[in-house]
Amino acid sequence: MAVSNKKIIFWGTPDFAIPSFRILLALGLVKAVVTQPDRPSGRRQKISSSPVKKTASIYSLPILCPERLDEDFVFALKKYLPATFVIVAYGKIIPQEILDLSELCAINIHPSALPVLRGPSPIQTALADGLKETAVTLIQLDDHMDHGPILAQQNIDISSEDNFESLSAKLAIVGGKILAGSIISYLDGGLAGKSQDDRAATFCKLIKKEDGDISWQDSALKIHNKVRAYNPWPSVYTDLNGIKIKLIKTKLSDQELRPAQFAVENNHFFVGTDDGSLEILEIQPEGKRIMMAGEFIRGYEKYLN
């Protein structure tokens, strides 16, 4: 296995970053790790370390978990320089004056076919827009968002069954493979970037809680794609006959129903929209756990008559 004398500092936080992190660990390149601080997590809001921190701890690596990217953090970071920054879903914008500390230009894994879907929500947006294909792109970072030269890019099909979690997992693996094939060459000066075509650029927004609110006046396809994109967060929620619900899993149906009209047939639950209808496969009433449609039908029968 090829190795480089240069080292990297890995910036990453969630599960999405783990395949890339493991590749760099296997290559013996990681000098230190920067990740988000421990946060409350889950329904019980138990304080939990990030997936990257948990993995780094196994390898006894130096770990920095700054609340703020301030002077104190920079002082701590400089102990591990020189090193090149590799950034995968760190979770916070890194100031340019910190990026400038990277030995070589800092590089980043972005889960879209840049310059398409620059911004903070490329996976959710690809699903919500019903795209059939996306990509993972390795770029050098510059002082504009997701704008830097492209070092490598690999396309991936989006299955009609994909949701946010499944597509994220696929893209994370592809990101690791891209780094495996690129990082040594980059560190040793053998990989040059190609400028992005700004004329082809599109942008995605920061997803907010209210983006999960749907109306039965929307089309079945639009609602279905939102369900694929916005679970587990911000979730897709609405009101059905006075019940506040979250839609967890759906599929398109050929039932002929009016908007918000529902039908129950053989333990299957259907709802009409402005254009087409949906079968609700998994649902979560407010304050309750996720349940299959059949269980919901039995437990909420009085609301469905």
C-alpha positions in Angstrom: 0.0 0.0 0.0 1.4 3.4 -1.0 2.1 5.8 1.8 3.0 9.5 2.2 5.3 11.2 4.6 2.7 14.0 4.9 0.0 13.8 7.6 -3.6 15.0 7.8 -5.9 16.5 10.4 -9.4 15.0 9.9 -12.4 17.2 10.5 -15.7 15.3 10.7 -18.6 14.4 13.0 -21.4 12.1 11.9 -21.7 8.5 10.6 -21.3 9.9 7.1 -17.7 10.7 7.8 -16.7 7.3 9.1 -15.9 5.5 5.9 -13.6 8.3 4.8 -12.0 8.4 8.3 -11.4 4.7 8.3 -9.6 4.9 5.0 -7.3 7.6 6.3 -6.7 5.6 9.5 -5.8 2.5 7.5 -3.3 4.5 5.5 -1.7 5.8 8.7 -2.2 9.4 7.7 -4.2 10.9 10.6 -2.3 13.1 13.0 -5.3 14.5 15.0 -9.0 14.8 14.8 -11.4 17.8 15.0 -15.0 17.0 15.7 -18.1 18.5 17.3 -18.4 18.5 21.1 -20.5 15.9 23.0 -24.3 16.7 22.6 -27.6 15.5 23.9 -28.9 12.7 21.6 -31.9 10.5 21.2 -35.3 10.7 22.9 -33.7 10.7 26.4 -31.3 13.4 25.4 -28.4 11.5 26.8 -25.0 13.2 26.3 -23.2 11.4 23.5 -19.9 11.7 21.6 -19.9 12.0 17.8 -19.3 8.8 15.8 -16.0 10.3 14.7 -14.9 11.0 18.3 -15.8 7.4 19.3 -13.8 6.0 16.4 -10.8 8.3 17.1 -10.8 7.2 20.8 -10.3 3.6 19.8 -7.1 4.6 18.0 -5.9 6.9 20.9 -5.7 9.9 18.5 -5.5 13.5 19.8 -9.1 14.8 19.6 -10.2 18.5 19.6 -13.8 19.2 20.3 -14.1 23.0 20.2 -17.3 24.8 21.1 -15.9 27.8 19.1 -13.3 28.0 16.5 -11.5 30.8 18.4 -8.0 31.8 19.4 -7.8 29.1 22.1 -8.7 26.4 19.5 -6.2 27.7 17.0 -3.5 27.6 19.7 -4.4 23.9 20.4 -4.6 23.1 16.7 -1.1 24.5 15.9 0.5 21.7 18.1 -0.4 19.2 15.3 0.8 21.3 12.3 2.1 20.9 9.7 -0.7 18.8 8.4 -3.3 19.0 5.6 -7.0 19.3 6.5 -9.4 16.7 5.2 -13.0 17.7 6.0 -16.0 15.4 5.8 -19.3 16.6 7.3 -17.7 18.6 10.1 -20.9 20.4 10.8 -19.8 24.0 11.0 -18.4 26.6 8.6 -14.6 26.8 9.1 -13.2 30.3 8.9 -10.8 31.0 6.1 -8.0 32.0 8.5 -8.1 28.5 10.0 -8.3 26.8 6.6 -5.2 28.8 5.6 -3.3 26.8 8.3 -3.6 23.6 6.3 -0.2 22.6 4.8 -1.7 21.9 1.4 -5.1 23.4 0.4 -7.8 21.8 2.6 -10.0 19.3 0.9 -13.6 18.3 1.4 -16.0 15.5 0.5 -19.3 16.9 -0.8 -22.2 14.6 -1.6 -23.4 16.0 -4.9 -22.3 16.3 -8.5 -20.7 19.7 -8.1 -21.3 22.4 -9.3 -24.9 21.0 -8.9 -26.4 21.4 -5.4 -23.8 23.5 -3.7 -24.9 24.1 -0.1 -25.8 22.4 3.2 -28.5 19.9 2.1 -27.5 18.2 -1.1 -28.7 14.7 -0.1 -32.1 15.9 1.2 -32.6 18.1 -1.9 -31.7 15.4 -4.3 -34.4 13.1 -2.8 -37.0 15.9 -2.4 -36.5 16.9 -6.0 -36.9 13.3 -7.2 -33.4 13.1 -8.8 -32.4 9.8 -10.3 -28.7 10.3 -9.9 -26.3 12.2 -7.7 -22.5 12.0 -7.0 -19.8 12.5 -4.5 -17.2 15.1 -5.2 -13.7 15.7 -3.7 -12.8 19.4 -3.9 -10.2 21.8 -2.7 -11.7 24.5 -0.5 -11.6 28.1 -1.4 -13.3 31.2 0.1 -16.7 30.4 -1.6 -19.1 27.7 -0.6 -18.5 24.4 -2.3 -16.8 26.3 -5.1 -13.2 25.0 -5.2 -11.5 23.0 -7.9 -12.7 19.4 -8.3 -10.1 16.7 -7.6 -12.4 13.6 -8.2 -16.0 12.9 -8.7 -18.1 9.7 -8.9 -21.7 9.4 -9.9 -24.2 7.1 -8.1 -27.8 6.1 -9.0 -30.6 7.0 -6.6 -33.0 4.1 -6.2 -36.7 4.7 -6.0 -36.4 2.9 -2.6 -33.7 5.2 -1.3 -34.4 7.5 1.6 -32.1 9.9 3.4 -30.5 7.2 5.6 -29.9 4.7 2.8 -28.6 7.3 0.3 -26.3 8.9 2.9 -24.8 5.5 3.7 -24.2 4.8 0.0 -22.6 8.2 -0.6 -20.4 7.9 2.5 -19.0 4.6 1.2 -18.3 6.2 -2.2 -16.6 9.2 -0.4 -14.3 6.8 1.3 -13.4 5.1 -2.0 -12.7 8.4 -3.6 -10.3 9.4 -0.8 -8.6 5.9 -1.0 -7.8 6.5 -4.7 -6.9 10.2 -4.4 -5.3 11.1 -1.0 -1.7 9.9 -1.5 -1.4 11.4 -4.9 -2.8 14.7 -3.6 -0.5 14.8 -0.6 2.5 14.1 -2.8 1.6 16.8 -5.3 0.4 14.5 -8.1 -3.3 15.5 -8.3 -4.4 18.8 -9.7 -7.9 20.2 -9.4 -10.2 21.3 -12.2 -12.2 24.5 -11.9 -16.0 24.2 -11.6 -18.3 25.6 -14.2 -20.1 28.3 -12.3 -22.7 28.6 -15.1 -23.9 25.1 -14.2 -24.1 25.8 -10.5 -27.3 25.2 -8.5 -27.8 25.7 -4.8 -29.6 24.0 -1.9 -30.8 25.6 1.3 -30.5 24.9 5.0 -33.3 22.6 5.9 -35.6 24.0 8.6 -38.3 22.3 10.8 -41.1 23.9 8.8 -39.9 22.3 5.6 -41.4 19.1 6.8 -44.9 20.5 7.0 -47.0 19.1 4.1 -50.5 19.7 2.7 -52.7 17.1 1.2 -53.2 19.7 -1.6 -49.7 18.9 -2.7 -49.1 16.1 -5.2 -48.6 12.5 -4.0 -45.1 12.5 -5.6 -44.1 15.7 -3.9 -45.2 14.3 -0.5 -43.6 10.9 -1.1 -40.3 12.5 -2.0 -40.4 14.7 1.1 -40.9 11.5 3.2 -37.8 10.0 1.6 -35.8 13.2 2.1 -36.8 14.5 5.5 -36.8 11.5 7.8 -35.5 11.3 10.5 -35.2 15.2 10.5 -37.1 17.5 10.2 -39.7 14.7 9.7 -42.8 15.0 7.5 -45.9 16.0 9.5 -49.5 17.0 9.0 -53.0 16.7 10.3 -55.3 13.9 9.4 -58.9 14.1 10.6 -57.8 15.9 13.7 -54.8 13.7 14.5 -51.3 15.1 14.3 -49.1 12.6 12.5 -45.6 12.1 11.1 -45.3 10.1 7.8 -42.4 7.7 8.1 -42.7 5.6 5.0 -45.0 5.9 2.0 -45.5 4.6 -1.5 -47.4 5.9 -4.5 -50.8 4.4 -5.0 -53.4 4.3 -7.8 -56.4 4.7 -5.4 -58.7 7.5 -6.6 -59.3 9.7 -3.6 -59.8 13.4 -3.0 -57.2 15.5 -1.1 -57.2 14.4 2.5 -59.7 11.7 1.9 -58.6 8.4 3.3 -59.5 4.7 2.7 -58.8 1.5 4.6 -58.7 -1.8 2.7 -57.4 -5.1 4.2 -55.2 -3.3 6.7 -53.8 -0.9 4.1 -54.2 2.8 4.6 -54.5 5.2 1.7 -54.8 9.0 1.6 -55.7 11.2 -1.4 -53.8 14.3 -2.6 -54.3 17.0 -5.2 -52.6 14.7 -7.7 -52.7 11.0 -7.0 -52.7 9.1 -3.7 -50.4 7.6 -1.2 -50.3 4.4 0.8 -49.0 5.1 4.3 -46.8 2.2 5.3 -45.4 3.6 8.6 -46.8 6.4 10.7 -46.2 8.1 14.0 -49.1 9.8 15.8 -48.0 12.7 18.0 -46.5 11.5 21.3 -46.5 7.9 20.2 -43.9 5.5 18.7 -43.6 4.7 15.0 -46.1 2.0 13.9 -47.0 0.0 10.9 -50.2 1.1 9.0 -52.2 -2.0 10.3 -51.4 -1.2 13.9 -52.4 2.5 13.4 -55.7 1.4 11.8 -56.6 -0.8 14.8 -55.5 1.7 17.4 -57.1 4.8 15.8 -60.2 3.2 14.3 -62.6 5.8 15.8 -60.8 8.6 14.0 -61.0 6.8 10.6 -64.8 6.3 10.5 
